Amino acid sequence: MFTGARYARSGDVNIAYQVVGDGPIDLVLVLGWVSHLAYVWEL
């Protein structure tokens, strides 16, 4: 159930991220130097 990616720009780099749910705590999950957001939902 991939919910879609959003993109932020930092200098010349595009950073993909996604927001799922809401609540009082923000959680950042970093899977590695290079990963693909769509494949995370397949695991």
Number of C-alpha atoms within 10 A of each C-alpha: 8 12 11 12 12 11 11 10 9 8 6 6 9 11 11 14 14 11 12 9 5 7 6 5 6 9 8 8 7 8 10 7 5 7 11 11 16 13 10 11 10 8 5
